[in-house]
Amino acid sequence: MKKEIKFTVTLDENLIPEKLDWTASEGGGVSEEEIKALMISVWDGKEKVAKRVDLWTKEMRVDEMKYFHFQTLMTLADSLERSTKENVVADKIREFGMQIGKEMEILTK
């Protein structure tokens, strides 16, 4: 059985993302749902290196980007904890995330 996650990037004349959509069949699925940003990380087992793609539309505001990065950092901690049981390190990432959220002024001090 195969499942597919698809990202569609529409570029403007300067090759800057103008529109991002994603489609996924798993878990109830989504079909061409518009998004403003994405971060994809994959592990290359042969090279032992993480590879990634970061894209955002030119309409994404700076305050939204700050929240996006904050939330990504917090979910990174959750993912680490689930996949490795590194509870102490995951908590340290969360503490760091809270500190960063305050410094970016997206969380109240």
Jmol script that loads the backbone (N, CA, C; Angstrom):
load data "model"
ATOM      1  N   MET A   1       0.844  -1.172   0.000  1.00  0.00           N
ATOM      2  CA  MET A   1       0.000   0.000   0.000  1.00  0.00           C
ATOM      3  C   MET A   1       0.897   1.245   0.000  1.00  0.00           C
ATOM      4  N   LYS A   2       0.529   2.206  -0.790  1.00  0.00           N
ATOM      5  CA  LYS A   2       1.243   3.473  -0.840  1.00  0.00           C
ATOM      6  C   LYS A   2       0.291   4.604  -0.515  1.00  0.00           C
ATOM      7  N   LYS A   3       0.817   5.579   0.176  1.00  0.00           N
ATOM      8  CA  LYS A   3       0.078   6.811   0.467  1.00  0.00           C
ATOM      9  C   LYS A   3       0.899   7.948  -0.108  1.00  0.00           C
ATOM     10  N   GLU A   4       0.244   9.045  -0.414  1.00  0.00           N
ATOM     11  CA  GLU A   4       0.941  10.155  -1.031  1.00  0.00           C
ATOM     12  C   GLU A   4       0.634  11.467  -0.330  1.00  0.00           C
ATOM     13  N   ILE A   5       1.677  12.249  -0.163  1.00  0.00           N
ATOM     14  CA  ILE A   5       1.550  13.632   0.290  1.00  0.00           C
ATOM     15  C   ILE A   5       2.140  14.475  -0.834  1.00  0.00           C
ATOM     16  N   LYS A   6       1.375  15.425  -1.300  1.00  0.00           N
ATOM     17  CA  LYS A   6       1.807  16.218  -2.453  1.00  0.00           C
ATOM     18  C   LYS A   6       1.756  17.701  -2.109  1.00  0.00           C
ATOM     19  N   PHE A   7       2.822  18.410  -2.456  1.00  0.00           N
ATOM     20  CA  PHE A   7       2.889  19.856  -2.301  1.00  0.00           C
ATOM     21  C   PHE A   7       2.968  20.472  -3.686  1.00  0.00           C
ATOM     22  N   THR A   8       2.156  21.482  -3.937  1.00  0.00           N
ATOM     23  CA  THR A   8       2.175  22.189  -5.206  1.00  0.00           C
ATOM     24  C   THR A   8       2.602  23.627  -4.939  1.00  0.00           C
ATOM     25  N   VAL A   9       3.612  24.065  -5.676  1.00  0.00           N
ATOM     26  CA  VAL A   9       4.163  25.404  -5.504  1.00  0.00           C
ATOM     27  C   VAL A   9       3.911  26.187  -6.786  1.00  0.00           C
ATOM     28  N   THR A  10       3.191  27.283  -6.671  1.00  0.00           N
ATOM     29  CA  THR A  10       2.970  28.179  -7.800  1.00  0.00           C
ATOM     30  C   THR A  10       3.913  29.359  -7.632  1.00  0.00           C
ATOM     31  N   LEU A  11       4.747  29.597  -8.649  1.00  0.00           N
ATOM     32  CA  LEU A  11       5.756  30.656  -8.593  1.00  0.00           C
ATOM     33  C   LEU A  11       5.330  31.865  -9.413  1.00  0.00           C
ATOM     34  N   ASP A  12       5.801  33.045  -9.008  1.00  0.00           N
ATOM     35  CA  ASP A  12       5.574  34.236  -9.813  1.00  0.00           C
ATOM     36  C   ASP A  12       6.670  34.337 -10.878  1.00  0.00           C
ATOM     37  N   GLU A  13       6.685  35.419 -11.613  1.00  0.00           N
ATOM     38  CA  GLU A  13       7.659  35.578 -12.697  1.00  0.00           C
ATOM     39  C   GLU A  13       9.102  35.642 -12.198  1.00  0.00           C
ATOM     40  N   ASN A  14       9.316  35.939 -10.908  1.00  0.00           N
ATOM     41  CA  ASN A  14      10.656  35.988 -10.315  1.00  0.00           C
ATOM     42  C   ASN A  14      11.003  34.699  -9.562  1.00  0.00           C
ATOM     43  N   LEU A  15      10.182  33.666  -9.769  1.00  0.00           N
ATOM     44  CA  LEU A  15      10.373  32.350  -9.144  1.00  0.00           C
ATOM     45  C   LEU A  15      10.226  32.383  -7.621  1.00  0.00           C
ATOM     46  N   ILE A  16       9.412  33.294  -7.129  1.00  0.00           N
ATOM     47  CA  ILE A  16       9.100  33.390  -5.703  1.00  0.00           C
ATOM     48  C   ILE A  16       7.745  32.725  -5.480  1.00  0.00           C
ATOM     49  N   PRO A  17       7.644  31.871  -4.445  1.00  0.00           N
ATOM     50  CA  PRO A  17       6.362  31.197  -4.205  1.00  0.00           C
ATOM     51  C   PRO A  17       5.216  32.191  -4.007  1.00  0.00           C
ATOM     52  N   GLU A  18       4.213  32.022  -4.831  1.00  0.00           N
ATOM     53  CA  GLU A  18       3.039  32.881  -4.777  1.00  0.00           C
ATOM     54  C   GLU A  18       1.889  32.163  -4.063  1.00  0.00           C
ATOM     55  N   LYS A  19       1.871  30.827  -4.239  1.00  0.00           N
ATOM     56  CA  LYS A  19       0.810  30.021  -3.654  1.00  0.00           C
ATOM     57  C   LYS A  19       1.370  28.633  -3.350  1.00  0.00           C
ATOM     58  N   LEU A  20       0.988  28.090  -2.206  1.00  0.00           N
ATOM     59  CA  LEU A  20       1.354  26.733  -1.803  1.00  0.00           C
ATOM     60  C   LEU A  20       0.075  25.972  -1.474  1.00  0.00           C
ATOM     61  N   ASP A  21      -0.002  24.748  -1.943  1.00  0.00           N
ATOM     62  CA  ASP A  21      -1.124  23.869  -1.632  1.00  0.00           C
ATOM     63  C   ASP A  21      -0.577  22.510  -1.253  1.00  0.00           C
ATOM     64  N   TRP A  22      -1.336  21.778  -0.440  1.00  0.00           N
ATOM     65  CA  TRP A  22      -0.951  20.406  -0.151  1.00  0.00           C
ATOM     66  C   TRP A  22      -2.162  19.497  -0.212  1.00  0.00           C
ATOM     67  N   THR A  23      -1.882  18.253  -0.548  1.00  0.00           N
ATOM     68  CA  THR A  23      -2.885  17.207  -0.641  1.00  0.00           C
ATOM     69  C   THR A  23      -2.325  15.977   0.058  1.00  0.00           C
ATOM     70  N   ALA A  24      -3.138  15.348   0.880  1.00  0.00           N
ATOM     71  CA  ALA A  24      -2.718  14.123   1.569  1.00  0.00           C
ATOM     72  C   ALA A  24      -3.922  13.205   1.691  1.00  0.00           C
ATOM     73  N   SER A  25      -3.696  11.914   1.481  1.00  0.00           N
ATOM     74  CA  SER A  25      -4.792  10.958   1.518  1.00  0.00           C
ATOM     75  C   SER A  25      -4.997  10.343   2.899  1.00  0.00           C
ATOM     76  N   GLU A  26      -4.005  10.426   3.758  1.00  0.00           N
ATOM     77  CA  GLU A  26      -4.033   9.765   5.065  1.00  0.00           C
ATOM     78  C   GLU A  26      -4.870  10.548   6.087  1.00  0.00           C
ATOM     79  N   GLY A  27      -5.474   9.838   7.029  1.00  0.00           N
ATOM     80  CA  GLY A  27      -6.150  10.454   8.170  1.00  0.00           C
ATOM     81  C   GLY A  27      -7.301  11.373   7.819  1.00  0.00           C
ATOM     82  N   GLY A  28      -8.146  10.978   6.900  1.00  0.00           N
ATOM     83  CA  GLY A  28      -9.259  11.831   6.514  1.00  0.00           C
ATOM     84  C   GLY A  28      -8.915  12.696   5.323  1.00  0.00           C
ATOM     85  N   GLY A  29      -7.644  12.954   5.141  1.00  0.00           N
ATOM     86  CA  GLY A  29      -7.140  13.621   3.961  1.00  0.00           C
ATOM     87  C   GLY A  29      -7.457  15.094   3.842  1.00  0.00           C
ATOM     88  N   VAL A  30      -6.680  15.720   3.014  1.00  0.00           N
ATOM     89  CA  VAL A  30      -6.903  17.103   2.610  1.00  0.00           C
ATOM     90  C   VAL A  30      -6.701  17.140   1.106  1.00  0.00           C
ATOM     91  N   SER A  31      -7.375  18.048   0.450  1.00  0.00           N
ATOM     92  CA  SER A  31      -7.270  18.130  -1.003  1.00  0.00           C
ATOM     93  C   SER A  31      -7.011  19.568  -1.415  1.00  0.00           C
ATOM     94  N   GLU A  32      -5.837  19.801  -1.916  1.00  0.00           N
ATOM     95  CA  GLU A  32      -5.419  21.115  -2.392  1.00  0.00           C
ATOM     96  C   GLU A  32      -5.742  22.218  -1.390  1.00  0.00           C
ATOM     97  N   GLU A  33      -5.385  21.969  -0.145  1.00  0.00           N
ATOM     98  CA  GLU A  33      -5.578  22.960   0.903  1.00  0.00           C
ATOM     99  C   GLU A  33      -4.466  23.994   0.814  1.00  0.00           C
ATOM    100  N   GLU A  34      -4.855  25.258   0.786  1.00  0.00           N
ATOM    101  CA  GLU A  34      -3.862  26.323   0.669  1.00  0.00           C
ATOM    102  C   GLU A  34      -3.144  26.528   2.000  1.00  0.00           C
ATOM    103  N   ILE A  35      -1.829  26.680   1.920  1.00  0.00           N
ATOM    104  CA  ILE A  35      -0.985  26.951   3.083  1.00  0.00           C
ATOM    105  C   ILE A  35      -0.075  28.119   2.744  1.00  0.00           C
ATOM    106  N   LYS A  36       0.521  28.728   3.759  1.00  0.00           N
ATOM    107  CA  LYS A  36       1.411  29.860   3.528  1.00  0.00           C
ATOM    108  C   LYS A  36       2.882  29.506   3.642  1.00  0.00           C
ATOM    109  N   ALA A  37       3.195  28.392   4.301  1.00  0.00           N
ATOM    110  CA  ALA A  37       4.597  28.008   4.477  1.00  0.00           C
ATOM    111  C   ALA A  37       4.690  26.515   4.695  1.00  0.00           C
ATOM    112  N   LEU A  38       5.888  25.985   4.430  1.00  0.00           N
ATOM    113  CA  LEU A  38       6.149  24.588   4.735  1.00  0.00           C
ATOM    114  C   LEU A  38       7.628  24.395   5.020  1.00  0.00           C
ATOM    115  N   MET A  39       7.901  23.436   5.870  1.00  0.00           N
ATOM    116  CA  MET A  39       9.260  23.005   6.172  1.00  0.00           C
ATOM    117  C   MET A  39       9.247  21.487   6.061  1.00  0.00           C
ATOM    118  N   ILE A  40      10.065  20.967   5.191  1.00  0.00           N
ATOM    119  CA  ILE A  40      10.149  19.517   5.016  1.00  0.00           C
ATOM    120  C   ILE A  40      11.571  19.093   5.350  1.00  0.00           C
ATOM    121  N   SER A  41      11.699  18.163   6.268  1.00  0.00           N
ATOM    122  CA  SER A  41      12.998  17.589   6.597  1.00  0.00           C
ATOM    123  C   SER A  41      12.948  16.106   6.304  1.00  0.00           C
ATOM    124  N   VAL A  42      13.978  15.618   5.646  1.00  0.00           N
ATOM    125  CA  VAL A  42      14.089  14.189   5.362  1.00  0.00           C
ATOM    126  C   VAL A  42      15.471  13.715   5.778  1.00  0.00           C
ATOM    127  N   TRP A  43      15.571  12.454   6.142  1.00  0.00           N
ATOM    128  CA  TRP A  43      16.842  11.873   6.565  1.00  0.00           C
ATOM    129  C   TRP A  43      17.397  11.026   5.434  1.00  0.00           C
ATOM    130  N   ASP A  44      18.581  11.361   4.972  1.00  0.00           N
ATOM    131  CA  ASP A  44      19.288  10.575   3.965  1.00  0.00           C
ATOM    132  C   ASP A  44      20.167   9.589   4.717  1.00  0.00           C
ATOM    133  N   GLY A  45      19.730   8.334   4.782  1.00  0.00           N
ATOM    134  CA  GLY A  45      20.449   7.307   5.529  1.00  0.00           C
ATOM    135  C   GLY A  45      21.802   6.964   4.942  1.00  0.00           C
ATOM    136  N   LYS A  46      21.960   7.110   3.639  1.00  0.00           N
ATOM    137  CA  LYS A  46      23.246   6.809   3.012  1.00  0.00           C
ATOM    138  C   LYS A  46      24.291   7.859   3.374  1.00  0.00           C
ATOM    139  N   GLU A  47      23.911   9.122   3.257  1.00  0.00           N
ATOM    140  CA  GLU A  47      24.852  10.206   3.555  1.00  0.00           C
ATOM    141  C   GLU A  47      24.864  10.578   5.041  1.00  0.00           C
ATOM    142  N   LYS A  48      23.892  10.064   5.803  1.00  0.00           N
ATOM    143  CA  LYS A  48      23.752  10.387   7.230  1.00  0.00           C
ATOM    144  C   LYS A  48      23.625  11.897   7.444  1.00  0.00           C
ATOM    145  N   VAL A  49      22.692  12.487   6.687  1.00  0.00           N
ATOM    146  CA  VAL A  49      22.502  13.931   6.762  1.00  0.00           C
ATOM    147  C   VAL A  49      21.009  14.255   6.576  1.00  0.00           C
ATOM    148  N   ALA A  50      20.571  15.288   7.283  1.00  0.00           N
ATOM    149  CA  ALA A  50      19.209  15.781   7.106  1.00  0.00           C
ATOM    150  C   ALA A  50      19.190  16.738   5.919  1.00  0.00           C
ATOM    151  N   LYS A  51      18.217  16.557   5.073  1.00  0.00           N
ATOM    152  CA  LYS A  51      18.017  17.451   3.937  1.00  0.00           C
ATOM    153  C   LYS A  51      16.674  18.128   4.127  1.00  0.00           C
ATOM    154  N   ARG A  52      16.551  19.349   3.618  1.00  0.00           N
ATOM    155  CA  ARG A  52      15.318  20.067   3.885  1.00  0.00           C
ATOM    156  C   ARG A  52      14.951  21.043   2.795  1.00  0.00           C
ATOM    157  N   VAL A  53      13.686  21.398   2.830  1.00  0.00           N
ATOM    158  CA  VAL A  53      13.130  22.408   1.951  1.00  0.00           C
ATOM    159  C   VAL A  53      12.283  23.330   2.819  1.00  0.00           C
ATOM    160  N   ASP A  54      12.534  24.617   2.751  1.00  0.00           N
ATOM    161  CA  ASP A  54      11.731  25.626   3.446  1.00  0.00           C
ATOM    162  C   ASP A  54      11.162  26.563   2.391  1.00  0.00           C
ATOM    163  N   LEU A  55       9.863  26.713   2.374  1.00  0.00           N
ATOM    164  CA  LEU A  55       9.215  27.624   1.429  1.00  0.00           C
ATOM    165  C   LEU A  55       8.132  28.409   2.140  1.00  0.00           C
ATOM    166  N   TRP A  56       7.930  29.640   1.714  1.00  0.00           N
ATOM    167  CA  TRP A  56       6.823  30.443   2.208  1.00  0.00           C
ATOM    168  C   TRP A  56       6.393  31.391   1.108  1.00  0.00           C
ATOM    169  N   THR A  57       5.137  31.769   1.144  1.00  0.00           N
ATOM    170  CA  THR A  57       4.619  32.676   0.130  1.00  0.00           C
ATOM    171  C   THR A  57       5.003  34.101   0.476  1.00  0.00           C
ATOM    172  N   LYS A  58       4.993  34.926  -0.543  1.00  0.00           N
ATOM    173  CA  LYS A  58       5.353  36.328  -0.320  1.00  0.00           C
ATOM    174  C   LYS A  58       4.290  37.054   0.496  1.00  0.00           C
ATOM    175  N   GLU A  59       3.097  36.458   0.654  1.00  0.00           N
ATOM    176  CA  GLU A  59       2.051  37.058   1.479  1.00  0.00           C
ATOM    177  C   GLU A  59       2.201  36.737   2.969  1.00  0.00           C
ATOM    178  N   MET A  60       3.085  35.812   3.312  1.00  0.00           N
ATOM    179  CA  MET A  60       3.233  35.445   4.729  1.00  0.00           C
ATOM    180  C   MET A  60       3.866  36.602   5.487  1.00  0.00           C
ATOM    181  N   ARG A  61       3.172  37.030   6.534  1.00  0.00           N
ATOM    182  CA  ARG A  61       3.647  38.157   7.340  1.00  0.00           C
ATOM    183  C   ARG A  61       4.728  37.706   8.323  1.00  0.00           C
ATOM    184  N   VAL A  62       5.536  38.649   8.762  1.00  0.00           N
ATOM    185  CA  VAL A  62       6.620  38.353   9.697  1.00  0.00           C
ATOM    186  C   VAL A  62       6.074  37.786  11.001  1.00  0.00           C
ATOM    187  N   ASP A  63       4.978  38.324  11.521  1.00  0.00           N
ATOM    188  CA  ASP A  63       4.429  37.802  12.774  1.00  0.00           C
ATOM    189  C   ASP A  63       3.965  36.358  12.606  1.00  0.00           C
ATOM    190  N   GLU A  64       3.414  36.013  11.450  1.00  0.00           N
ATOM    191  CA  GLU A  64       3.026  34.632  11.189  1.00  0.00           C
ATOM    192  C   GLU A  64       4.257  33.732  11.119  1.00  0.00           C
ATOM    193  N   MET A  65       5.330  34.222  10.512  1.00  0.00           N
ATOM    194  CA  MET A  65       6.564  33.442  10.407  1.00  0.00           C
ATOM    195  C   MET A  65       7.139  33.173  11.792  1.00  0.00           C
ATOM    196  N   LYS A  66       7.070  34.159  12.677  1.00  0.00           N
ATOM    197  CA  LYS A  66       7.554  33.963  14.048  1.00  0.00           C
ATOM    198  C   LYS A  66       6.766  32.864  14.746  1.00  0.00           C
ATOM    199  N   TYR A  67       5.433  32.916  14.642  1.00  0.00           N
ATOM    200  CA  TYR A  67       4.600  31.875  15.247  1.00  0.00           C
ATOM    201  C   TYR A  67       4.892  30.510  14.631  1.00  0.00           C
ATOM    202  N   PHE A  68       5.071  30.472  13.316  1.00  0.00           N
ATOM    203  CA  PHE A  68       5.355  29.225  12.616  1.00  0.00           C
ATOM    204  C   PHE A  68       6.643  28.598  13.135  1.00  0.00           C
ATOM    205  N   HIS A  69       7.680  29.383  13.278  1.00  0.00           N
ATOM    206  CA  HIS A  69       8.942  28.854  13.785  1.00  0.00           C
ATOM    207  C   HIS A  69       8.829  28.434  15.252  1.00  0.00           C
ATOM    208  N   PHE A  70       8.141  29.230  16.055  1.00  0.00           N
ATOM    209  CA  PHE A  70       7.933  28.872  17.458  1.00  0.00           C
ATOM    210  C   PHE A  70       7.200  27.536  17.568  1.00  0.00           C
ATOM    211  N   GLN A  71       6.093  27.393  16.838  1.00  0.00           N
ATOM    212  CA  GLN A  71       5.315  26.166  16.913  1.00  0.00           C
ATOM    213  C   GLN A  71       6.092  24.972  16.364  1.00  0.00           C
ATOM    214  N   THR A  72       6.898  25.205  15.339  1.00  0.00           N
ATOM    215  CA  THR A  72       7.722  24.128  14.787  1.00  0.00           C
ATOM    216  C   THR A  72       8.751  23.661  15.807  1.00  0.00           C
ATOM    217  N   LEU A  73       9.335  24.585  16.523  1.00  0.00           N
ATOM    218  CA  LEU A  73      10.302  24.233  17.565  1.00  0.00           C
ATOM    219  C   LEU A  73       9.635  23.407  18.661  1.00  0.00           C
ATOM    220  N   MET A  74       8.449  23.806  19.063  1.00  0.00           N
ATOM    221  CA  MET A  74       7.738  23.077  20.113  1.00  0.00           C
ATOM    222  C   MET A  74       7.330  21.679  19.638  1.00  0.00           C
ATOM    223  N   THR A  75       6.895  21.536  18.401  1.00  0.00           N
ATOM    224  CA  THR A  75       6.524  20.217  17.909  1.00  0.00           C
ATOM    225  C   THR A  75       7.755  19.350  17.649  1.00  0.00           C
ATOM    226  N   LEU A  76       8.898  19.973  17.397  1.00  0.00           N
ATOM    227  CA  LEU A  76      10.147  19.221  17.285  1.00  0.00           C
ATOM    228  C   LEU A  76      10.440  18.511  18.600  1.00  0.00           C
ATOM    229  N   ALA A  77      10.205  19.195  19.703  1.00  0.00           N
ATOM    230  CA  ALA A  77      10.396  18.576  21.019  1.00  0.00           C
ATOM    231  C   ALA A  77       9.465  17.379  21.187  1.00  0.00           C
ATOM    232  N   ASP A  78       8.212  17.524  20.786  1.00  0.00           N
ATOM    233  CA  ASP A  78       7.250  16.420  20.884  1.00  0.00           C
ATOM    234  C   ASP A  78       7.700  15.230  20.041  1.00  0.00           C
ATOM    235  N   SER A  79       8.157  15.509  18.828  1.00  0.00           N
ATOM    236  CA  SER A  79       8.601  14.456  17.923  1.00  0.00           C
ATOM    237  C   SER A  79       9.823  13.726  18.472  1.00  0.00           C
ATOM    238  N   LEU A  80      10.770  14.473  19.011  1.00  0.00           N
ATOM    239  CA  LEU A  80      11.960  13.868  19.602  1.00  0.00           C
ATOM    240  C   LEU A  80      11.572  12.962  20.766  1.00  0.00           C
ATOM    241  N   GLU A  81      10.676  13.448  21.602  1.00  0.00           N
ATOM    242  CA  GLU A  81      10.254  12.672  22.764  1.00  0.00           C
ATOM    243  C   GLU A  81       9.547  11.376  22.347  1.00  0.00           C
ATOM    244  N   ARG A  82       8.657  11.465  21.366  1.00  0.00           N
ATOM    245  CA  ARG A  82       7.937  10.270  20.901  1.00  0.00           C
ATOM    246  C   ARG A  82       8.864   9.259  20.240  1.00  0.00           C
ATOM    247  N   SER A  83       9.830   9.751  19.454  1.00  0.00           N
ATOM    248  CA  SER A  83      10.651   8.832  18.663  1.00  0.00           C
ATOM    249  C   SER A  83      11.854   8.269  19.407  1.00  0.00           C
ATOM    250  N   THR A  84      12.354   8.977  20.423  1.00  0.00           N
ATOM    251  CA  THR A  84      13.579   8.527  21.102  1.00  0.00           C
ATOM    252  C   THR A  84      13.430   8.381  22.609  1.00  0.00           C
ATOM    253  N   LYS A  85      12.318   8.844  23.149  1.00  0.00           N
ATOM    254  CA  LYS A  85      12.093   8.851  24.607  1.00  0.00           C
ATOM    255  C   LYS A  85      13.085   9.766  25.337  1.00  0.00           C
ATOM    256  N   GLU A  86      13.663  10.724  24.622  1.00  0.00           N
ATOM    257  CA  GLU A  86      14.591  11.702  25.216  1.00  0.00           C
ATOM    258  C   GLU A  86      13.786  12.804  25.904  1.00  0.00           C
ATOM    259  N   ASN A  87      13.163  12.458  27.022  1.00  0.00           N
ATOM    260  CA  ASN A  87      12.275  13.388  27.727  1.00  0.00           C
ATOM    261  C   ASN A  87      13.006  14.621  28.242  1.00  0.00           C
ATOM    262  N   VAL A  88      14.196  14.427  28.788  1.00  0.00           N
ATOM    263  CA  VAL A  88      14.951  15.558  29.358  1.00  0.00           C
ATOM    264  C   VAL A  88      15.333  16.544  28.257  1.00  0.00           C
ATOM    265  N   VAL A  89      15.835  16.035  27.154  1.00  0.00           N
ATOM    266  CA  VAL A  89      16.234  16.906  26.045  1.00  0.00           C
ATOM    267  C   VAL A  89      15.005  17.583  25.442  1.00  0.00           C
ATOM    268  N   ALA A  90      13.913  16.856  25.294  1.00  0.00           N
ATOM    269  CA  ALA A  90      12.681  17.442  24.763  1.00  0.00           C
ATOM    270  C   ALA A  90      12.207  18.584  25.656  1.00  0.00           C
ATOM    271  N   ASP A  91      12.281  18.403  26.963  1.00  0.00           N
ATOM    272  CA  ASP A  91      11.897  19.478  27.876  1.00  0.00           C
ATOM    273  C   ASP A  91      12.819  20.683  27.732  1.00  0.00           C
ATOM    274  N   LYS A  92      14.098  20.458  27.501  1.00  0.00           N
ATOM    275  CA  LYS A  92      15.035  21.563  27.293  1.00  0.00           C
ATOM    276  C   LYS A  92      14.709  22.326  26.011  1.00  0.00           C
ATOM    277  N   ILE A  93      14.314  21.602  24.972  1.00  0.00           N
ATOM    278  CA  ILE A  93      13.910  22.266  23.727  1.00  0.00           C
ATOM    279  C   ILE A  93      12.668  23.116  23.979  1.00  0.00           C
ATOM    280  N   ARG A  94      11.712  22.583  24.743  1.00  0.00           N
ATOM    281  CA  ARG A  94      10.501  23.350  25.063  1.00  0.00           C
ATOM    282  C   ARG A  94      10.834  24.607  25.863  1.00  0.00           C
ATOM    283  N   GLU A  95      11.722  24.474  26.845  1.00  0.00           N
ATOM    284  CA  GLU A  95      12.138  25.645  27.634  1.00  0.00           C
ATOM    285  C   GLU A  95      12.788  26.691  26.731  1.00  0.00           C
ATOM    286  N   PHE A  96      13.669  26.228  25.838  1.00  0.00           N
ATOM    287  CA  PHE A  96      14.310  27.131  24.887  1.00  0.00           C
ATOM    288  C   PHE A  96      13.254  27.784  23.992  1.00  0.00           C
ATOM    289  N   GLY A  97      12.293  26.993  23.528  1.00  0.00           N
ATOM    290  CA  GLY A  97      11.226  27.526  22.690  1.00  0.00           C
ATOM    291  C   GLY A  97      10.430  28.609  23.391  1.00  0.00           C
ATOM    292  N   MET A  98      10.129  28.400  24.657  1.00  0.00           N
ATOM    293  CA  MET A  98       9.403  29.418  25.419  1.00  0.00           C
ATOM    294  C   MET A  98      10.226  30.690  25.544  1.00  0.00           C
ATOM    295  N   GLN A  99      11.519  30.543  25.777  1.00  0.00           N
ATOM    296  CA  GLN A  99      12.409  31.705  25.868  1.00  0.00           C
ATOM    297  C   GLN A  99      12.432  32.467  24.536  1.00  0.00           C
ATOM    298  N   ILE A 100      12.549  31.748  23.447  1.00  0.00           N
ATOM    299  CA  ILE A 100      12.572  32.357  22.121  1.00  0.00           C
ATOM    300  C   ILE A 100      11.234  33.037  21.827  1.00  0.00           C
ATOM    301  N   GLY A 101      10.137  32.386  22.191  1.00  0.00           N
ATOM    302  CA  GLY A 101       8.814  32.976  21.992  1.00  0.00           C
ATOM    303  C   GLY A 101       8.677  34.307  22.710  1.00  0.00           C
ATOM    304  N   LYS A 102       9.227  34.391  23.907  1.00  0.00           N
ATOM    305  CA  LYS A 102       9.198  35.657  24.649  1.00  0.00           C
ATOM    306  C   LYS A 102      10.086  36.696  23.990  1.00  0.00           C
ATOM    307  N   GLU A 103      11.272  36.285  23.546  1.00  0.00           N
ATOM    308  CA  GLU A 103      12.191  37.229  22.903  1.00  0.00           C
ATOM    309  C   GLU A 103      11.631  37.759  21.587  1.00  0.00           C
ATOM    310  N   MET A 104      10.880  36.940  20.872  1.00  0.00           N
ATOM    311  CA  MET A 104      10.262  37.397  19.625  1.00  0.00           C
ATOM    312  C   MET A 104       8.968  38.157  19.887  1.00  0.00           C
ATOM    313  N   GLU A 105       8.598  38.252  21.173  1.00  0.00           N
ATOM    314  CA  GLU A 105       7.409  38.975  21.621  1.00  0.00           C
ATOM    315  C   GLU A 105       6.124  38.391  21.047  1.00  0.00           C
ATOM    316  N   ILE A 106       6.101  37.058  20.919  1.00  0.00           N
ATOM    317  CA  ILE A 106       4.858  36.401  20.521  1.00  0.00           C
ATOM    318  C   ILE A 106       4.186  35.756  21.727  1.00  0.00           C
ATOM    319  N   LEU A 107       4.911  35.700  22.844  1.00  0.00           N
ATOM    320  CA  LEU A 107       4.368  35.220  24.104  1.00  0.00           C
ATOM    321  C   LEU A 107       4.487  36.336  25.121  1.00  0.00           C
ATOM    322  N   THR A 108       3.551  36.388  26.021  1.00  0.00           N
ATOM    323  CA  THR A 108       3.652  37.411  27.056  1.00  0.00           C
ATOM    324  C   THR A 108       4.751  37.025  28.039  1.00  0.00           C
ATOM    325  N   LYS A 109       5.449  38.017  28.559  1.00  0.00           N
ATOM    326  CA  LYS A 109       6.551  37.774  29.471  1.00  0.00           C
ATOM    327  C   LYS A 109       6.029  37.572  30.827  1.00  0.00           C
TER     328      LYS A 109
END
end "model"
wireframe off; spacefill off
backbone 0.3
color backbone group
